[in-house]
Amino acid sequence: MKTIDLNCDLGEGFGAWQMGNDEAMLELATSVNVACGFHAGDPDIMRRTVELAKARGVSIGAHPGYNDLRGFGRHPILGLKASEIENLVAYQIGALQAIATAAGHKVTHVKAHGALSNVACEDDMTAKAIAAGIRAVDPNLIFVVLANSKLVKAGEDANLPMVHEVFADRAYEDDGNLVSRKKPGAVLHDAKAIADRVVRMVQDGAVVSVTGKVIKMRTDTVCIHGDTPGAVEIARNLRDALKASGIQVAPFKRAA
């Protein structure tokens, strides 16, 4: 029986401002990526998210991004040196580790957020700096990487355990990168179409680009964005479709 993890980005509110329905998504996801205060999140939201995940037996990971609260981490911050990127990643991992320890939970993985991830998928320096930041904190942390991107090579070079990620609700370009959110159709919303698409991804080990090109991709975990409108319905439909297709939903294991 095939097994797949469902991951979700959570804890992405700030102060009195809330983003998404974290409690409902925690009933459906098997691992979550917690905002660490740079693109979203604050100590109180981080603590609440970690406690909710622990209560439901859901694994947690750090979700570091650029220091861009105004732009939700989706604006690239250019000109940063490798050491600066490494430090901002390490800083955010450490923040979540402290909160997790206080709550009696443990950080098991790291997944870069938004523009930081998008830049790293195509830029060797950024990808290597993220991997270096993770390794410097804990070489046993699992690096969640976009399948077929430069993050994969960076993780391999840093000798980090990795899982390869595909996206349920995002369109792909022919080169295997995600379609920019600036383009129409970049974010998918039809819950049934998304569920059917992901079942094929898992069964075939491939994604289909916006032009119909089939791109082979290792598929260990599927991301559903918690801030996508209708995220709960998308996640519920997806879990049901996977189950109906004989695919087990379970947290990813430490993969080589």
Secondary structure, 3 states (H helix, E strand, C coil): CCEEEEEEEECCCECCECCCCHHHHHCCCCEEEEECCCCCCCHHHHHHHHHHHHHCCCEEEEECCCCCCCCCCCCCCCCCCHHHHHHHHHHHHHHHHHHHHHHCCCEEEECCCHHHHHHHHHCHHHHHHHHHHHHHHCCCCEEEEECCCHHHHHHHHCCCCEEEEEECCECECCCCCECCCCCCCCECCCHHHHHHHHHHHHHHCEEECCCCCEEECCCCEEEEECCCCCHHHHHHHHHHHHHHCCCEECCCCCCC
